[in-house]
Amino acid sequence: CVACVVSTNMIEQAQAQRPVVPGTGVELTGVADDFEDAQWRYIPNNPKSTEDIDKNQRGPLGKSVNGRWYEGIKRGHPDVVERVATPPGGIPGSTGSMLLRSKFTGIPGRASGTMHQDDFICNIHNRLGRRIDISEAPSVTTRVFLPPVAQWENRSGPHFGFRLGLETTAMIEQEVGIFKRKVEELGNEIYWPGMFIEFESKDHPSRDSDYAYLRIRSNKNGGDFRGPQITTTGWWTLGMSVTPDGMVHYYASPGVEELTEDDYITSQFPYNYRAERMRTFFYNICSADDGQRWSTSFIIDDPKVYLLRPKGGIQTAGRPTRQQR
């Protein structure tokens, strides 16, 4: 029910702190990437991990030579992680960006015919040596290049994700004792809110034209919901911020310009959690995993992490990038 979703969102936003536009504050240095190094290289250490499917981690895991990216243990990395020339219309002066695509998003070389996804994870918490406290009001921005629709995988469903890795204290199921009895106890819960690029193909019986939109994860009940329609391909800027009350704020805009208040989409407590720490951000590449079709090729550039209220001991770019109004 669209009306119910809108009503719920308005109630949550009314109780929230004022959203922080992603990119507000000072930039963290030594994390994220600009892909400008012509020697940038990713070492896949294949076959990749598929712990979520068959409990197989298949170490050692893939990683970038510069130490800023790594393969997720849960779902593995994209089949192709390659530095490419920045497509036209990108950030002025950018010469390098990152191409991500996959064919086997499930178990390597074993097509399932069921949609799966790969992860490309930024190594923030290891490079900083700690999680980012939500009192620092962190935010992340990224540029994403959407190819012409004719080049998309002809499949209705999610094609790409941009997500945060957040932590909170919650009741979680744990195994205790020699008999591994399952009990619910307070513990550290990790969750992954974000935005997906969702595609509805004109070949689907319910549509007469191709259609794409941003799907938001999630509302307080854990349900995804529709965000804005994607009306143009080419470069987009996506961003998320987390305010000290633990709420996540979502922004998006076509082009590569910095995000503004006009690009605001929604504010949510995903899964009814209030974030306490941020550990990372990451990308998802999704495909049909049928052994024949490649995923849509997405290109990312210049992801950055910002803190509005940085604590001591963190290396930053040294000056505010935007004053919060």
Backbone torsions as a table, in degrees:
resi	resn	phi	psi	omega
1	CYS	NA	111.8	-177.4
2	VAL	-60.1	-41.0	-179.1
3	ALA	-61.5	-39.4	179.9
4	CYS	-65.4	-42.8	179.4
5	VAL	-61.6	-47.3	-180.0
6	VAL	-60.5	-43.9	180.0
7	SER	-61.8	-45.4	179.8
8	THR	-62.3	-43.8	-179.6
9	ASN	-60.8	-42.0	-178.5
10	MET	-64.8	-40.4	179.1
11	ILE	-62.6	-45.8	-179.4
12	GLU	-63.8	-42.0	-178.5
13	GLN	-66.2	-34.4	-179.8
14	ALA	-65.5	-27.0	-177.9
15	GLN	-93.4	-3.4	-173.6
16	ALA	-90.4	163.1	168.1
17	GLN	-70.3	164.4	-179.7
18	ARG	-62.8	131.7	179.7
19	PRO	-59.7	148.1	175.0
20	VAL	-103.8	124.7	178.0
21	VAL	-64.7	125.0	178.5
22	PRO	-56.0	133.7	-174.6
23	GLY	102.6	-2.1	178.1
24	THR	-81.7	137.5	177.2
25	GLY	108.7	-142.6	-179.9
26	VAL	-116.3	146.7	-178.4
27	GLU	-82.3	135.3	171.8
28	LEU	-75.4	130.4	176.3
29	THR	-97.9	156.6	178.9
30	GLY	84.5	-1.0	174.8
31	VAL	-126.2	173.1	-176.6
32	ALA	58.5	-155.3	-171.5
33	ASP	-169.8	156.7	171.5
34	ASP	-120.0	-6.0	175.1
35	PHE	60.2	25.2	-179.1
36	GLU	-84.3	-17.3	179.8
37	ASP	-71.3	116.7	-179.1
38	ALA	-62.8	-18.0	178.9
39	GLN	-95.2	8.7	180.0
40	TRP	-55.1	135.1	-176.6
41	ARG	-149.6	143.3	175.9
42	TYR	-114.3	131.8	178.7
43	ILE	-102.9	107.5	-171.4
44	PRO	-74.0	-28.4	-177.1
45	ASN	49.2	45.9	-179.7
46	ASN	-66.1	159.9	2.3
47	PRO	-74.4	151.3	-174.0
48	LYS	-78.8	165.3	-177.7
49	SER	-76.5	143.6	174.1
50	THR	-139.9	51.2	-177.6
51	GLU	-58.9	-32.5	-177.7
52	ASP	-69.9	-19.4	-177.1
53	ILE	-102.6	-52.1	-173.3
54	ASP	-127.1	15.6	178.7
55	LYS	63.6	19.6	-176.8
56	ASN	-103.3	117.0	-178.7
57	GLN	-87.1	-23.8	174.5
58	ARG	47.5	52.4	177.4
59	GLY	-71.7	166.6	-1.0
60	PRO	-74.3	150.1	-175.3
61	LEU	-79.9	157.7	178.1
62	GLY	-69.7	155.3	179.9
63	LYS	-161.0	156.3	174.9
64	SER	-84.8	151.5	-178.8
65	VAL	-62.4	-33.3	-179.1
66	ASN	-80.0	1.5	174.3
67	GLY	76.2	11.0	-174.0
68	ARG	-99.7	-7.0	-178.0
69	TRP	-140.3	150.7	177.7
70	TYR	-151.7	162.3	178.6
71	GLU	-76.7	135.6	176.0
72	GLY	-75.4	132.9	178.8
73	ILE	-62.0	-34.8	-172.7
74	LYS	-68.3	-48.3	-171.4
75	ARG	-125.9	-3.4	-178.9
76	GLY	78.5	177.4	-175.7
77	HIS	-103.4	166.6	174.5
78	PRO	-59.8	151.4	179.4
79	ASP	-64.7	-30.8	178.0
80	VAL	-122.1	119.0	171.9
81	VAL	-126.3	104.5	-168.3
82	GLU	-142.0	130.3	173.2
83	ARG	-71.8	130.9	-179.1
84	VAL	-133.1	166.7	174.9
85	ALA	-66.1	138.4	-179.7
86	THR	-62.4	126.3	178.2
87	PRO	-62.2	158.2	179.2
88	PRO	-55.4	146.0	178.7
89	GLY	86.3	4.8	-179.5
90	GLY	-75.4	-172.3	179.2
91	ILE	-58.1	129.8	-179.9
92	PRO	-53.2	128.7	179.2
93	GLY	90.9	-12.4	-179.7
94	SER	-73.8	129.6	177.6
95	THR	-111.7	-18.8	-177.6
96	GLY	-130.6	141.1	176.3
97	SER	-139.9	-178.6	-173.4
98	MET	-121.0	120.5	177.2
99	LEU	-90.9	131.9	177.4
100	LEU	-127.1	127.8	175.6
101	ARG	-158.4	159.4	-177.5
102	SER	-148.4	153.7	168.5
103	LYS	-112.1	-50.8	177.8
104	PHE	-98.9	93.1	178.8
105	THR	-87.5	-7.5	174.4
106	GLY	-99.1	-135.8	179.8
107	ILE	-67.8	130.4	-175.4
108	PRO	-54.2	127.4	175.9
109	GLY	72.5	5.4	-177.6
110	ARG	-126.6	93.4	-176.5
111	ALA	-65.3	139.9	-179.5
112	SER	-110.9	-21.2	-175.2
113	GLY	73.8	9.0	178.7
114	THR	-120.8	135.8	-178.6
115	MET	-58.8	132.3	172.3
116	HIS	-133.0	177.3	-178.0
117	GLN	-142.9	151.2	175.5
118	ASP	-110.4	159.8	-178.9
119	ASP	-117.7	144.4	171.6
120	PHE	-129.3	106.9	-163.3
121	ILE	-110.0	134.2	176.6
122	CYS	-82.0	133.3	-172.4
123	ASN	-86.9	55.1	-174.1
124	ILE	-69.3	-54.1	-170.0
125	HIS	-65.8	-31.4	177.3
126	ASN	-73.5	-38.3	-178.9
127	ARG	-71.9	-33.1	177.3
128	LEU	-81.4	-25.8	-175.8
129	GLY	83.0	8.1	178.2
130	ARG	-166.3	166.3	171.2
131	ARG	-76.6	160.5	175.5
132	ILE	-91.0	123.6	178.6
133	ASP	-71.8	138.6	-176.6
134	ILE	-66.0	-20.4	175.7
135	SER	-62.4	-17.7	178.0
136	GLU	-81.5	-4.0	179.0
137	ALA	52.9	65.9	-178.6
138	PRO	-75.8	156.6	172.6
139	SER	-149.2	158.4	-179.8
140	VAL	-134.5	137.5	173.3
141	THR	-125.5	153.0	176.6
142	THR	-151.7	153.4	170.7
143	ARG	-104.9	140.3	-178.7
144	VAL	-133.3	129.3	177.7
145	PHE	-97.2	120.5	177.0
146	LEU	-97.5	119.6	-178.8
147	PRO	-70.1	168.8	175.3
148	PRO	-54.9	146.7	-173.7
149	VAL	-56.9	-33.7	-179.6
150	ALA	-61.7	-18.9	-179.3
151	GLN	-97.0	1.9	179.5
152	TRP	-78.4	150.1	169.7
153	GLU	-58.2	126.8	-175.9
154	ASN	-79.0	77.8	-176.2
155	ARG	-150.3	131.1	174.9
156	SER	-80.6	132.9	-179.3
157	GLY	139.7	-173.0	-179.8
158	PRO	-72.5	140.4	179.0
159	HIS	-116.6	-28.6	-173.5
160	PHE	-152.4	145.4	176.7
161	GLY	-134.1	145.7	173.4
162	PHE	-127.1	116.6	-166.8
163	ARG	-140.7	159.2	174.9
164	LEU	-104.6	151.8	168.8
165	GLY	-107.3	107.5	-176.5
166	LEU	-114.7	158.3	177.8
167	GLU	-127.5	148.3	174.1
168	THR	-150.8	171.9	174.8
169	THR	-97.7	124.5	-176.4
170	ALA	-152.9	168.0	173.9
171	MET	-74.4	120.4	-179.9
172	ILE	-129.4	154.7	179.5
173	GLU	-81.9	128.1	-179.7
174	GLN	-132.6	153.0	176.5
175	GLU	-96.1	131.1	-178.9
176	VAL	-129.7	153.0	175.0
177	GLY	77.0	169.5	-177.4
178	ILE	-68.2	-21.4	178.6
179	PHE	-94.5	6.6	176.6
180	LYS	51.9	50.1	176.3
181	ARG	-69.6	134.7	-178.2
182	LYS	-89.5	125.2	178.2
183	VAL	-134.7	159.0	174.8
184	GLU	-98.7	125.2	179.2
185	GLU	-138.6	158.7	174.0
186	LEU	-66.2	132.4	179.9
187	GLY	-159.2	-176.1	-179.3
188	ASN	-84.1	116.4	-179.9
189	GLU	-105.6	129.5	176.9
190	ILE	-103.2	135.2	177.4
191	TYR	-142.7	163.8	-164.6
192	TRP	-134.2	74.9	175.8
193	PRO	-71.4	161.7	178.3
194	GLY	171.5	-163.0	-179.9
195	MET	-129.2	136.9	176.3
196	PHE	-114.0	142.2	169.1
197	ILE	-87.5	113.0	-175.4
198	GLU	-105.3	136.0	-177.7
199	PHE	-121.3	135.2	173.9
200	GLU	-119.0	110.0	-174.3
201	SER	-74.9	144.5	177.0
202	LYS	-66.0	-15.5	177.2
203	ASP	-79.0	-8.8	176.6
204	HIS	-74.6	139.7	-175.9
205	PRO	-56.0	-26.0	-175.3
206	SER	-88.4	-1.7	-176.7
207	ARG	-128.6	147.8	174.8
208	ASP	-110.8	2.4	175.5
209	SER	-154.5	156.8	177.5
210	ASP	-66.8	146.9	-175.3
211	TYR	-149.0	138.5	177.7
212	ALA	-138.3	149.9	179.8
213	TYR	-156.2	167.0	174.1
214	LEU	-90.2	128.8	175.6
215	ARG	-105.6	128.4	-173.3
216	ILE	-97.6	132.7	174.2
217	ARG	-118.0	114.0	-0.6
218	SER	-152.2	179.9	172.2
219	ASN	-83.2	-175.5	-174.1
220	LYS	-68.7	-17.5	177.6
221	ASN	-91.7	2.9	-180.0
222	GLY	85.9	7.3	-179.0
223	GLY	-92.5	137.0	173.2
224	ASP	-74.1	157.7	176.4
225	PHE	-149.3	159.7	-176.8
226	ARG	-70.2	136.1	170.3
227	GLY	-106.4	-153.5	-176.1
228	PRO	-68.1	151.7	173.9
229	GLN	-71.2	144.5	173.6
230	ILE	-93.1	110.2	-173.4
231	THR	-101.9	-3.9	-179.7
232	THR	-148.9	148.5	173.2
233	THR	-91.9	-166.5	-174.2
234	GLY	89.9	-154.4	-174.2
235	TRP	-79.5	139.0	171.6
236	TRP	-129.3	152.8	172.0
237	THR	-113.1	124.6	178.5
238	LEU	-116.4	149.2	178.5
239	GLY	-156.5	151.4	174.1
240	MET	-138.7	144.4	175.9
241	SER	-131.2	159.5	177.0
242	VAL	-130.3	122.2	179.7
243	THR	-88.9	162.5	-175.5
244	PRO	-59.1	-15.7	174.7
245	ASP	-80.5	1.1	177.2
246	GLY	87.3	10.2	-178.0
247	MET	-92.1	146.0	-179.3
248	VAL	-103.4	136.3	-177.2
249	HIS	-122.5	135.4	-169.9
250	TYR	-117.1	136.6	-178.0
251	TYR	-140.2	150.5	175.4
252	ALA	-161.2	149.9	179.5
253	SER	-159.3	140.7	172.7
254	PRO	-67.6	147.9	-178.7
255	GLY	99.4	-174.9	-177.7
256	VAL	-116.4	7.1	179.7
257	GLU	-68.5	156.8	177.2
258	GLU	-60.7	147.3	-179.8
259	LEU	-69.6	151.5	177.2
260	THR	-132.1	177.6	178.1
261	GLU	-60.7	-27.0	-180.0
262	ASP	-68.8	-14.7	-177.3
263	ASP	-94.2	8.2	-178.2
264	TYR	-65.3	138.4	177.4
265	ILE	-110.1	-58.1	-175.3
266	THR	-165.6	166.2	172.6
267	SER	-128.3	136.5	-174.2
268	GLN	-145.2	154.5	163.0
269	PHE	-103.5	85.7	-175.7
270	PRO	-56.8	134.5	179.8
271	TYR	61.3	16.2	-175.5
272	ASN	64.1	25.6	176.3
273	TYR	-95.9	148.9	170.8
274	ARG	-110.8	114.3	-175.0
275	ALA	-61.3	142.2	175.7
276	GLU	-115.1	-31.6	-179.3
277	ARG	-144.1	151.4	171.9
278	MET	-114.5	129.8	-179.2
279	ARG	-105.5	-29.8	-176.1
280	THR	-169.4	179.8	162.7
281	PHE	-135.1	162.7	-177.7
282	PHE	-159.9	170.7	179.4
283	TYR	-117.4	149.4	171.8
284	ASN	-113.6	138.3	169.0
285	ILE	-117.1	124.4	-175.2
286	CYS	-113.9	147.5	174.7
287	SER	-151.1	171.8	179.3
288	ALA	-71.8	-15.4	-178.2
289	ASP	51.6	44.8	179.3
290	ASP	-101.5	3.6	178.4
291	GLY	77.3	2.2	-177.5
292	GLN	-122.9	-51.0	-175.8
293	ARG	-87.8	138.2	169.7
294	TRP	-83.3	152.9	173.2
295	SER	-65.5	165.9	168.5
296	THR	-60.4	137.7	179.5
297	SER	-86.4	111.5	176.6
298	PHE	-105.5	144.1	178.6
299	ILE	-119.3	129.8	-179.5
300	ILE	-113.3	154.5	178.2
301	ASP	-151.2	145.9	167.3
302	ASP	52.6	44.6	173.2
303	PRO	-65.8	139.7	-178.5
304	LYS	-138.6	151.2	177.6
305	VAL	-116.1	133.9	-178.1
306	TYR	-125.4	152.0	173.1
307	LEU	-126.6	130.3	177.3
308	LEU	-78.8	-35.9	-177.6
309	ARG	-129.8	69.2	-174.3
310	PRO	-65.4	140.8	174.2
311	LYS	-81.9	164.7	178.7
312	GLY	-65.3	154.0	176.2
313	GLY	89.7	-0.1	177.9
314	ILE	-106.8	132.8	-179.9
315	GLN	-81.5	123.9	179.8
316	THR	-124.4	173.2	-179.6
317	ALA	-69.8	-12.1	168.6
318	GLY	100.5	-16.3	179.6
319	ARG	-145.2	151.3	179.2
320	PRO	-61.6	139.3	177.2
321	THR	-91.1	-22.1	177.0
322	ARG	-157.9	135.7	175.8
323	GLN	-85.0	129.2	178.4
324	GLN	-71.8	129.3	179.3
325	ARG	-80.3	NA	NA
